[in-house]
Amino acid sequence: MTVIEIAKTGDPDVLSPVQRPLPQPGCDEVLIKVSAAGVNRPDVMQRKGLYPPPPGASDIPGLEIAGAIVSLGSDVKNLFVGDEVCVLVTGGGYAEYCLAPAALCLPIPRGLSHIQAAALPEAFYTVWTNVFERGALVRGERFLVHGGSSGIGTTAIQMAAAFGATVFTTAGSDEKCEFCRHLGAGVAINYTEQDFVEVVQSETGNAGVNLILDIVGGDYLNRNLSCLAADGRLVQIALLKGPKTVINLLPIMLKKLTLTGSTLRPRSVAEKARLAESLHTQVWPLLEAGTVRPIIHTTFPLKEAAKAHELMESSAHIGKIVLTV
């Protein structure tokens, strides 16, 4: 089979198509003929040598796929050859075939293409576990998500709005802000021209927001604390501006704030299976009703993964980038 290999750490041109043997599923795995694979920031970090695969994971990049099952492990009972599924994987997605835990296979929502389905797992798992479980967002609260035009951002805006929150977001251009409003953001802030702290305080009468989902880190931390309401929560899921900063602890004490964060890739199959079941029951009906949808910016053929990474790093896209096989 053809796979995209990271020949060495470096720029996008280190991604190259090579031939590897077809893998065979373990007892609780399935082999999927990949139709499409999502491209994500962790793939870029892995290519640069900043995010190595966890123990036991494939060295091939790619964390989400859609396709058809072609082979079953001996202990797989509730899936069948020919089933069309989308799956969160720990690696191996940039390939013609990919192994996946059977417990993580979700049916492709009715009405969605394989390309759309390939854009679901990474963003929707991430938003569900961090916004609705760890962040405990409930109807009527105010929610701020940074990077609203990203795959995570476009998903978080739609899901938070669908569950009754008032959504604030930041994005890097007026065009991106307008798109975020179209998705359901009540307030979209162009961070290149506006101070998001000032806008949030103005729009909320200095009350602040109840929850922030942040992908930036660095010096955004103290600014985020300034935006939070009493008993507010900050959930950190990425560090585009780095993992270190100087923190003022006083607002945390005075406003009884909660700072937390998580990663998804190293979690156990059992934990991810629990999340998959929650998505299937709570979110898949919204996808099938058209209430929320994956936003696809563009696609590239598998062998042009380097071009997909170049676009990802330019931040010129809105929504997801997908490789087609």
C-alpha positions in Angstrom: 0.0 0.0 0.0 1.0 3.6 -0.4 1.6 5.6 2.7 3.0 9.1 3.5 6.2 8.7 5.5 8.0 11.4 7.5 11.5 10.7 6.0 13.1 13.0 8.6 11.9 15.9 10.7 11.7 19.2 8.9 9.6 21.2 6.4 6.6 19.8 4.5 8.8 18.4 1.8 10.0 15.7 4.1 6.6 14.0 3.6 7.0 11.4 0.9 4.9 8.6 -0.5 6.4 5.1 -0.1 5.3 1.5 -0.3 4.7 -0.5 2.9 3.2 -4.0 3.5 -0.5 -4.2 4.1 -1.1 -4.4 7.8 -3.2 -7.2 9.4 -5.7 -6.4 12.2 -5.2 -7.7 15.7 -8.0 -9.5 17.5 -9.9 -6.3 18.5 -9.0 -4.2 15.4 -10.4 -3.7 11.9 -8.6 -2.9 8.7 -10.1 0.1 6.8 -9.7 1.0 3.2 -9.2 4.7 3.6 -11.3 7.1 1.4 -10.2 10.3 3.2 -8.0 11.4 6.1 -8.1 14.6 8.0 -5.1 16.9 8.4 -4.5 18.4 11.8 -2.0 20.5 13.7 -0.6 17.5 15.6 0.4 16.0 12.2 2.5 19.2 11.6 4.0 19.0 15.0 4.9 15.3 14.5 6.5 16.2 11.2 8.7 18.8 12.9 9.7 16.3 15.6 7.7 18.1 18.3 5.0 15.5 18.9 6.2 11.9 18.7 3.6 9.1 18.4 2.8 7.4 21.7 4.2 3.9 22.4 2.7 1.4 20.0 1.2 3.9 17.6 2.1 4.0 13.9 4.8 6.3 12.8 2.7 7.3 9.8 0.9 10.6 10.4 -2.8 11.0 10.4 -5.3 10.9 13.3 -8.7 10.6 11.6 -10.0 8.6 8.7 -13.1 7.6 6.9 -13.6 4.5 4.7 -14.9 1.0 4.5 -13.9 -2.0 6.6 -12.2 -4.7 4.6 -11.0 -7.1 7.3 -11.9 -7.9 10.9 -10.0 -9.2 13.9 -11.0 -12.4 15.5 -12.8 -10.9 18.5 -14.7 -8.2 16.6 -18.5 -9.0 16.8 -20.6 -5.9 16.0 -18.9 -4.7 12.8 -18.9 -6.2 9.3 -16.8 -6.1 6.2 -18.2 -3.3 4.0 -19.3 -1.1 7.0 -18.6 2.6 6.2 -17.1 4.2 9.3 -15.0 7.2 10.5 -12.5 6.6 13.2 -10.1 8.4 15.5 -6.7 6.7 15.3 -3.4 7.3 17.1 -1.6 7.4 13.7 -1.5 5.7 10.3 -4.2 7.8 8.6 -2.1 9.1 5.7 -2.3 5.7 3.9 -4.4 3.6 1.6 -5.3 1.3 4.4 -5.3 1.9 8.2 -5.7 -0.3 11.3 -8.2 1.0 13.9 -9.6 -0.2 17.2 -13.1 -1.7 16.5 -14.4 0.1 19.6 -13.7 3.5 18.1 -15.5 2.9 14.7 -18.4 5.2 14.3 -20.9 5.0 11.5 -20.7 7.8 8.9 -23.6 10.1 9.8 -26.5 9.9 7.3 -26.1 12.5 4.6 -22.4 13.0 5.0 -19.7 12.1 2.4 -16.6 10.2 3.3 -14.6 13.5 3.0 -16.9 15.2 5.5 -16.8 12.2 7.8 -13.0 12.2 7.8 -13.1 15.7 9.2 -15.2 14.7 12.2 -13.2 12.6 14.7 -10.3 14.8 15.9 -12.3 18.0 16.2 -15.5 16.5 17.5 -13.8 14.3 20.1 -11.7 17.3 21.2 -14.6 19.7 21.5 -16.9 17.2 23.3 -14.4 16.1 25.9 -12.9 19.6 26.6 -15.9 21.9 26.2 -18.8 19.8 27.5 -17.1 17.4 29.9 -14.0 19.0 31.3 -15.3 22.6 30.6 -18.8 21.7 31.8 -20.5 24.2 29.4 -24.3 24.4 30.0 -27.1 26.3 28.3 -27.2 30.0 28.9 -23.4 30.4 29.6 -21.0 32.6 27.7 -18.3 30.7 25.8 -15.1 32.0 24.2 -13.1 29.9 21.7 -9.9 31.2 20.3 -9.0 30.3 16.7 -12.7 30.3 15.6 -11.9 29.6 11.9 -9.8 26.4 12.7 -11.2 22.9 12.5 -11.6 23.0 16.3 -13.0 26.5 16.3 -15.6 25.9 13.6 -16.8 22.8 15.5 -16.8 24.4 18.9 -18.8 27.4 17.7 -21.5 25.2 16.1 -21.7 22.8 19.0 -21.8 25.4 21.7 -24.5 27.4 19.9 -26.5 24.2 19.3 -26.4 23.4 23.1 -27.6 26.9 24.0 -24.5 28.9 24.8 -23.7 32.5 23.8 -20.5 32.2 21.7 -17.6 34.6 21.5 -14.6 33.8 19.2 -11.4 35.3 17.9 -10.1 35.0 14.3 -7.4 36.6 12.2 -9.3 38.5 9.6 -12.7 40.2 9.0 -13.5 37.5 6.5 -12.9 34.8 9.0 -14.9 36.7 11.7 -17.8 36.9 9.3 -17.7 33.2 8.7 -17.7 32.5 12.4 -20.8 34.7 12.8 -22.4 32.6 10.1 -21.7 29.5 12.1 -23.3 30.9 15.2 -20.9 33.1 17.0 -22.6 36.1 18.6 -19.4 38.1 18.8 -16.4 37.5 16.5 -13.2 39.5 17.3 -10.5 40.2 14.8 -7.5 39.8 17.0 -5.2 41.6 14.5 -7.2 44.8 15.1 -9.0 44.5 18.4 -8.1 43.5 22.0 -10.2 40.5 22.7 -10.2 41.3 26.5 -11.6 44.8 25.9 -14.3 43.5 23.5 -15.4 40.7 25.9 -15.6 43.0 28.8 -17.5 45.6 26.8 -20.0 43.0 25.4 -20.6 41.4 28.8 -20.8 44.5 30.9 -17.5 43.5 32.6 -19.1 40.2 33.7 -16.8 38.1 31.5 -17.3 34.7 30.0 -17.9 31.4 31.8 -15.6 29.2 29.7 -12.7 29.7 27.4 -11.2 27.0 25.1 -7.7 28.1 24.2 -5.3 26.8 21.6 -2.8 29.7 21.9 -1.1 29.5 25.4 1.9 31.7 26.1 1.0 35.3 26.9 -2.7 34.6 26.3 -3.0 33.0 29.7 -3.3 36.2 31.8 -5.5 37.8 29.2 -7.8 34.8 29.4 -7.9 35.1 33.2 -9.0 38.7 32.8 -11.9 37.6 30.5 -13.3 35.0 32.9 -16.4 35.5 35.1 -16.5 34.3 38.7 -16.3 30.5 38.8 -15.0 30.6 35.2 -13.1 27.8 33.6 -10.1 27.9 31.2 -9.4 24.7 29.2 -6.0 24.6 27.4 -5.7 22.2 24.5 -2.8 23.6 22.4 0.2 25.9 22.7 0.7 27.8 19.5 2.5 30.6 21.4 4.4 28.2 23.7 3.9 26.4 27.0 5.5 29.0 29.3 4.4 32.4 30.7 4.4 34.3 34.0 1.1 33.9 35.7 -0.8 36.2 38.1 -2.4 33.9 40.7 -4.6 36.6 42.3 -7.4 36.5 39.8 -7.6 32.7 40.2 -8.2 33.1 43.9 -10.5 36.1 43.8 -12.7 34.8 41.0 -12.5 31.1 42.1 -11.3 30.1 38.6 -10.5 26.7 37.3 -7.5 26.1 34.9 -7.3 22.7 33.2 -6.3 21.1 30.0 -5.9 17.8 28.2 -4.5 15.9 25.3 -6.4 13.3 23.3 -4.0 11.1 21.4 -2.4 9.3 24.4 -5.7 8.3 26.0 -6.6 4.7 26.3 -8.9 2.9 23.8 -11.4 2.4 26.6 -11.6 6.2 27.4 -11.9 7.0 23.7 -14.6 4.4 23.3 -16.6 6.1 26.0 -16.2 9.4 24.2 -17.3 7.7 20.9 -20.5 6.5 22.5 -21.2 10.0 23.8 -20.7 11.5 20.4 -22.9 8.8 18.8 -25.8 9.5 21.1 -25.4 13.3 21.7 -23.8 14.7 18.6 -24.5 12.4 15.6 -28.2 13.3 15.6 -27.2 17.0 15.3 -25.0 16.1 12.3 -27.7 14.1 10.6 -30.2 16.9 11.2 -27.8 19.4 9.7 -27.7 21.5 12.9 -23.9 21.2 12.9 -21.6 20.2 10.1 -17.9 19.8 9.4 -16.5 22.7 7.5 -14.2 21.6 4.7 -11.8 24.2 3.3 -10.2 22.0 0.6 -8.9 18.6 -0.3 -5.6 17.3 -1.6 -4.7 13.9 -3.1 -2.9 11.7 -0.6 0.4 12.1 -2.4 0.2 15.9 -2.1 0.2 15.8 1.7 3.1 18.2 1.7 0.9 20.8 0.0 -1.8 20.2 2.6 0.8 20.9 5.4 1.9 24.1 3.7 -1.6 25.3 3.7 -2.2 24.3 7.3 0.9 26.2 8.4 -0.1 29.3 6.4 -3.4 29.5 8.5 -5.1 30.8 5.3 -7.8 28.1 5.6 -11.2 28.1 7.2 -12.2 24.8 8.7 -10.6 21.4 7.8 -8.1 20.2 5.2 -8.7 16.6 4.0 -6.5 14.2 2.0 -8.4 12.0 -0.5 -7.3 8.5 -1.3 
